[in-house]
């Protein structure tokens, strides 16, 4: 992630913690945070979780 975006992410995060972030800033923070989290991840992998179809278990 670029250093400019990282600095902006930090600034918006601090505003949000202080409850001073406006709605547009909160949306920008969300987008930047998602970009930060996904930076360097392989985007070609499926997000689907496959559960086994075998034995069903119940809590007793």
Phi and psi restraints in degrees (range 20) as a CNS / XPLOR table:
assign (resid 1 and name C) (resid 2 and name N)
       (resid 2 and name CA) (resid 2 and name C) 1.0 -64.4 20.0 2
assign (resid 2 and name N) (resid 2 and name CA)
       (resid 2 and name C) (resid 3 and name N) 1.0 148.8 20.0 2
assign (resid 2 and name C) (resid 3 and name N)
       (resid 3 and name CA) (resid 3 and name C) 1.0 -64.9 20.0 2
assign (resid 3 and name N) (resid 3 and name CA)
       (resid 3 and name C) (resid 4 and name N) 1.0 -32.2 20.0 2
assign (resid 3 and name C) (resid 4 and name N)
       (resid 4 and name CA) (resid 4 and name C) 1.0 -64.2 20.0 2
assign (resid 4 and name N) (resid 4 and name CA)
       (resid 4 and name C) (resid 5 and name N) 1.0 -43.4 20.0 2
assign (resid 4 and name C) (resid 5 and name N)
       (resid 5 and name CA) (resid 5 and name C) 1.0 -67.8 20.0 2
assign (resid 5 and name N) (resid 5 and name CA)
       (resid 5 and name C) (resid 6 and name N) 1.0 -37.5 20.0 2
assign (resid 5 and name C) (resid 6 and name N)
       (resid 6 and name CA) (resid 6 and name C) 1.0 -64.5 20.0 2
assign (resid 6 and name N) (resid 6 and name CA)
       (resid 6 and name C) (resid 7 and name N) 1.0 -40.8 20.0 2
assign (resid 6 and name C) (resid 7 and name N)
       (resid 7 and name CA) (resid 7 and name C) 1.0 -65.1 20.0 2
assign (resid 7 and name N) (resid 7 and name CA)
       (resid 7 and name C) (resid 8 and name N) 1.0 -40.8 20.0 2
assign (resid 7 and name C) (resid 8 and name N)
       (resid 8 and name CA) (resid 8 and name C) 1.0 -64.9 20.0 2
assign (resid 8 and name N) (resid 8 and name CA)
       (resid 8 and name C) (resid 9 and name N) 1.0 -41.2 20.0 2
assign (resid 8 and name C) (resid 9 and name N)
       (resid 9 and name CA) (resid 9 and name C) 1.0 -58.7 20.0 2
assign (resid 9 and name N) (resid 9 and name CA)
       (resid 9 and name C) (resid 10 and name N) 1.0 -45.0 20.0 2
assign (resid 9 and name C) (resid 10 and name N)
       (resid 10 and name CA) (resid 10 and name C) 1.0 -62.7 20.0 2
assign (resid 10 and name N) (resid 10 and name CA)
       (resid 10 and name C) (resid 11 and name N) 1.0 -45.0 20.0 2
assign (resid 10 and name C) (resid 11 and name N)
       (resid 11 and name CA) (resid 11 and name C) 1.0 -61.4 20.0 2
assign (resid 11 and name N) (resid 11 and name CA)
       (resid 11 and name C) (resid 12 and name N) 1.0 -47.4 20.0 2
assign (resid 11 and name C) (resid 12 and name N)
       (resid 12 and name CA) (resid 12 and name C) 1.0 -66.5 20.0 2
assign (resid 12 and name N) (resid 12 and name CA)
       (resid 12 and name C) (resid 13 and name N) 1.0 -36.2 20.0 2
assign (resid 12 and name C) (resid 13 and name N)
       (resid 13 and name CA) (resid 13 and name C) 1.0 -62.8 20.0 2
assign (resid 13 and name N) (resid 13 and name CA)
       (resid 13 and name C) (resid 14 and name N) 1.0 -44.4 20.0 2
assign (resid 13 and name C) (resid 14 and name N)
       (resid 14 and name CA) (resid 14 and name C) 1.0 -63.0 20.0 2
assign (resid 14 and name N) (resid 14 and name CA)
       (resid 14 and name C) (resid 15 and name N) 1.0 -39.4 20.0 2
assign (resid 14 and name C) (resid 15 and name N)
       (resid 15 and name CA) (resid 15 and name C) 1.0 -64.0 20.0 2
assign (resid 15 and name N) (resid 15 and name CA)
       (resid 15 and name C) (resid 16 and name N) 1.0 -40.6 20.0 2
assign (resid 15 and name C) (resid 16 and name N)
       (resid 16 and name CA) (resid 16 and name C) 1.0 -66.3 20.0 2
assign (resid 16 and name N) (resid 16 and name CA)
       (resid 16 and name C) (resid 17 and name N) 1.0 -40.2 20.0 2
assign (resid 16 and name C) (resid 17 and name N)
       (resid 17 and name CA) (resid 17 and name C) 1.0 -62.8 20.0 2
assign (resid 17 and name N) (resid 17 and name CA)
       (resid 17 and name C) (resid 18 and name N) 1.0 -36.4 20.0 2
assign (resid 17 and name C) (resid 18 and name N)
       (resid 18 and name CA) (resid 18 and name C) 1.0 -83.5 20.0 2
assign (resid 18 and name N) (resid 18 and name CA)
       (resid 18 and name C) (resid 19 and name N) 1.0 2.3 20.0 2
assign (resid 18 and name C) (resid 19 and name N)
       (resid 19 and name CA) (resid 19 and name C) 1.0 59.7 20.0 2
assign (resid 19 and name N) (resid 19 and name CA)
       (resid 19 and name C) (resid 20 and name N) 1.0 34.3 20.0 2
assign (resid 19 and name C) (resid 20 and name N)
       (resid 20 and name CA) (resid 20 and name C) 1.0 -110.9 20.0 2
assign (resid 20 and name N) (resid 20 and name CA)
       (resid 20 and name C) (resid 21 and name N) 1.0 5.5 20.0 2
assign (resid 20 and name C) (resid 21 and name N)
       (resid 21 and name CA) (resid 21 and name C) 1.0 -84.2 20.0 2
assign (resid 21 and name N) (resid 21 and name CA)
       (resid 21 and name C) (resid 22 and name N) 1.0 135.5 20.0 2
assign (resid 21 and name C) (resid 22 and name N)
       (resid 22 and name CA) (resid 22 and name C) 1.0 -81.6 20.0 2
assign (resid 22 and name N) (resid 22 and name CA)
       (resid 22 and name C) (resid 23 and name N) 1.0 169.2 20.0 2
assign (resid 22 and name C) (resid 23 and name N)
       (resid 23 and name CA) (resid 23 and name C) 1.0 -56.9 20.0 2
assign (resid 23 and name N) (resid 23 and name CA)
       (resid 23 and name C) (resid 24 and name N) 1.0 -46.1 20.0 2
assign (resid 23 and name C) (resid 24 and name N)
       (resid 24 and name CA) (resid 24 and name C) 1.0 -64.3 20.0 2
assign (resid 24 and name N) (resid 24 and name CA)
       (resid 24 and name C) (resid 25 and name N) 1.0 -35.7 20.0 2
assign (resid 24 and name C) (resid 25 and name N)
       (resid 25 and name CA) (resid 25 and name C) 1.0 -68.4 20.0 2
assign (resid 25 and name N) (resid 25 and name CA)
       (resid 25 and name C) (resid 26 and name N) 1.0 -36.3 20.0 2
assign (resid 25 and name C) (resid 26 and name N)
       (resid 26 and name CA) (resid 26 and name C) 1.0 -65.2 20.0 2
assign (resid 26 and name N) (resid 26 and name CA)
       (resid 26 and name C) (resid 27 and name N) 1.0 -39.3 20.0 2
assign (resid 26 and name C) (resid 27 and name N)
       (resid 27 and name CA) (resid 27 and name C) 1.0 -66.2 20.0 2
assign (resid 27 and name N) (resid 27 and name CA)
       (resid 27 and name C) (resid 28 and name N) 1.0 -42.6 20.0 2
assign (resid 27 and name C) (resid 28 and name N)
       (resid 28 and name CA) (resid 28 and name C) 1.0 -62.9 20.0 2
assign (resid 28 and name N) (resid 28 and name CA)
       (resid 28 and name C) (resid 29 and name N) 1.0 -41.2 20.0 2
assign (resid 28 and name C) (resid 29 and name N)
       (resid 29 and name CA) (resid 29 and name C) 1.0 -60.0 20.0 2
assign (resid 29 and name N) (resid 29 and name CA)
       (resid 29 and name C) (resid 30 and name N) 1.0 -44.0 20.0 2
assign (resid 29 and name C) (resid 30 and name N)
       (resid 30 and name CA) (resid 30 and name C) 1.0 -60.8 20.0 2
assign (resid 30 and name N) (resid 30 and name CA)
       (resid 30 and name C) (resid 31 and name N) 1.0 -44.5 20.0 2
assign (resid 30 and name C) (resid 31 and name N)
       (resid 31 and name CA) (resid 31 and name C) 1.0 -65.2 20.0 2
assign (resid 31 and name N) (resid 31 and name CA)
       (resid 31 and name C) (resid 32 and name N) 1.0 -44.5 20.0 2
assign (resid 31 and name C) (resid 32 and name N)
       (resid 32 and name CA) (resid 32 and name C) 1.0 -66.0 20.0 2
assign (resid 32 and name N) (resid 32 and name CA)
       (resid 32 and name C) (resid 33 and name N) 1.0 -38.7 20.0 2
assign (resid 32 and name C) (resid 33 and name N)
       (resid 33 and name CA) (resid 33 and name C) 1.0 -63.7 20.0 2
assign (resid 33 and name N) (resid 33 and name CA)
       (resid 33 and name C) (resid 34 and name N) 1.0 -44.1 20.0 2
assign (resid 33 and name C) (resid 34 and name N)
       (resid 34 and name CA) (resid 34 and name C) 1.0 -62.5 20.0 2
assign (resid 34 and name N) (resid 34 and name CA)
       (resid 34 and name C) (resid 35 and name N) 1.0 -39.6 20.0 2
assign (resid 34 and name C) (resid 35 and name N)
       (resid 35 and name CA) (resid 35 and name C) 1.0 -64.0 20.0 2
assign (resid 35 and name N) (resid 35 and name CA)
       (resid 35 and name C) (resid 36 and name N) 1.0 -40.9 20.0 2
assign (resid 35 and name C) (resid 36 and name N)
       (resid 36 and name CA) (resid 36 and name C) 1.0 -62.6 20.0 2
assign (resid 36 and name N) (resid 36 and name CA)
       (resid 36 and name C) (resid 37 and name N) 1.0 -45.6 20.0 2
assign (resid 36 and name C) (resid 37 and name N)
       (resid 37 and name CA) (resid 37 and name C) 1.0 -65.6 20.0 2
assign (resid 37 and name N) (resid 37 and name CA)
       (resid 37 and name C) (resid 38 and name N) 1.0 -40.5 20.0 2
assign (resid 37 and name C) (resid 38 and name N)
       (resid 38 and name CA) (resid 38 and name C) 1.0 -86.0 20.0 2
assign (resid 38 and name N) (resid 38 and name CA)
       (resid 38 and name C) (resid 39 and name N) 1.0 -5.3 20.0 2
assign (resid 38 and name C) (resid 39 and name N)
       (resid 39 and name CA) (resid 39 and name C) 1.0 -60.3 20.0 2
assign (resid 39 and name N) (resid 39 and name CA)
       (resid 39 and name C) (resid 40 and name N) 1.0 122.3 20.0 2
assign (resid 39 and name C) (resid 40 and name N)
       (resid 40 and name CA) (resid 40 and name C) 1.0 88.2 20.0 2
assign (resid 40 and name N) (resid 40 and name CA)
       (resid 40 and name C) (resid 41 and name N) 1.0 -5.6 20.0 2
assign (resid 40 and name C) (resid 41 and name N)
       (resid 41 and name CA) (resid 41 and name C) 1.0 -80.8 20.0 2
assign (resid 41 and name N) (resid 41 and name CA)
       (resid 41 and name C) (resid 42 and name N) 1.0 154.9 20.0 2
assign (resid 41 and name C) (resid 42 and name N)
       (resid 42 and name CA) (resid 42 and name C) 1.0 -80.5 20.0 2
assign (resid 42 and name N) (resid 42 and name CA)
       (resid 42 and name C) (resid 43 and name N) 1.0 110.2 20.0 2
assign (resid 42 and name C) (resid 43 and name N)
       (resid 43 and name CA) (resid 43 and name C) 1.0 -80.5 20.0 2
assign (resid 43 and name N) (resid 43 and name CA)
       (resid 43 and name C) (resid 44 and name N) 1.0 -5.4 20.0 2
assign (resid 43 and name C) (resid 44 and name N)
       (resid 44 and name CA) (resid 44 and name C) 1.0 -84.4 20.0 2
assign (resid 44 and name N) (resid 44 and name CA)
       (resid 44 and name C) (resid 45 and name N) 1.0 -12.6 20.0 2
assign (resid 44 and name C) (resid 45 and name N)
       (resid 45 and name CA) (resid 45 and name C) 1.0 -72.5 20.0 2
assign (resid 45 and name N) (resid 45 and name CA)
       (resid 45 and name C) (resid 46 and name N) 1.0 147.9 20.0 2
assign (resid 45 and name C) (resid 46 and name N)
       (resid 46 and name CA) (resid 46 and name C) 1.0 -76.5 20.0 2
assign (resid 46 and name N) (resid 46 and name CA)
       (resid 46 and name C) (resid 47 and name N) 1.0 144.1 20.0 2
assign (resid 46 and name C) (resid 47 and name N)
       (resid 47 and name CA) (resid 47 and name C) 1.0 -91.1 20.0 2
assign (resid 47 and name N) (resid 47 and name CA)
       (resid 47 and name C) (resid 48 and name N) 1.0 5.1 20.0 2
assign (resid 47 and name C) (resid 48 and name N)
       (resid 48 and name CA) (resid 48 and name C) 1.0 -77.9 20.0 2
assign (resid 48 and name N) (resid 48 and name CA)
       (resid 48 and name C) (resid 49 and name N) 1.0 133.2 20.0 2
assign (resid 48 and name C) (resid 49 and name N)
       (resid 49 and name CA) (resid 49 and name C) 1.0 -101.6 20.0 2
assign (resid 49 and name N) (resid 49 and name CA)
       (resid 49 and name C) (resid 50 and name N) 1.0 125.3 20.0 2
assign (resid 49 and name C) (resid 50 and name N)
       (resid 50 and name CA) (resid 50 and name C) 1.0 -105.7 20.0 2
assign (resid 50 and name N) (resid 50 and name CA)
       (resid 50 and name C) (resid 51 and name N) 1.0 124.5 20.0 2
assign (resid 50 and name C) (resid 51 and name N)
       (resid 51 and name CA) (resid 51 and name C) 1.0 -101.3 20.0 2
assign (resid 51 and name N) (resid 51 and name CA)
       (resid 51 and name C) (resid 52 and name N) 1.0 144.9 20.0 2
assign (resid 51 and name C) (resid 52 and name N)
       (resid 52 and name CA) (resid 52 and name C) 1.0 -64.4 20.0 2
assign (resid 52 and name N) (resid 52 and name CA)
       (resid 52 and name C) (resid 53 and name N) 1.0 146.4 20.0 2
assign (resid 52 and name C) (resid 53 and name N)
       (resid 53 and name CA) (resid 53 and name C) 1.0 -99.9 20.0 2
assign (resid 53 and name N) (resid 53 and name CA)
       (resid 53 and name C) (resid 54 and name N) 1.0 16.7 20.0 2
assign (resid 53 and name C) (resid 54 and name N)
       (resid 54 and name CA) (resid 54 and name C) 1.0 -77.2 20.0 2
assign (resid 54 and name N) (resid 54 and name CA)
       (resid 54 and name C) (resid 55 and name N) 1.0 -126.8 20.0 2
assign (resid 54 and name C) (resid 55 and name N)
       (resid 55 and name CA) (resid 55 and name C) 1.0 -70.6 20.0 2
assign (resid 55 and name N) (resid 55 and name CA)
       (resid 55 and name C) (resid 56 and name N) 1.0 135.3 20.0 2
assign (resid 55 and name C) (resid 56 and name N)
       (resid 56 and name CA) (resid 56 and name C) 1.0 -89.1 20.0 2
assign (resid 56 and name N) (resid 56 and name CA)
       (resid 56 and name C) (resid 57 and name N) 1.0 137.4 20.0 2
assign (resid 56 and name C) (resid 57 and name N)
       (resid 57 and name CA) (resid 57 and name C) 1.0 -115.0 20.0 2
assign (resid 57 and name N) (resid 57 and name CA)
       (resid 57 and name C) (resid 58 and name N) 1.0 144.5 20.0 2
assign (resid 57 and name C) (resid 58 and name N)
       (resid 58 and name CA) (resid 58 and name C) 1.0 -126.6 20.0 2
assign (resid 58 and name N) (resid 58 and name CA)
       (resid 58 and name C) (resid 59 and name N) 1.0 152.7 20.0 2
assign (resid 58 and name C) (resid 59 and name N)
       (resid 59 and name CA) (resid 59 and name C) 1.0 -77.4 20.0 2
assign (resid 59 and name N) (resid 59 and name CA)
       (resid 59 and name C) (resid 60 and name N) 1.0 139.5 20.0 2
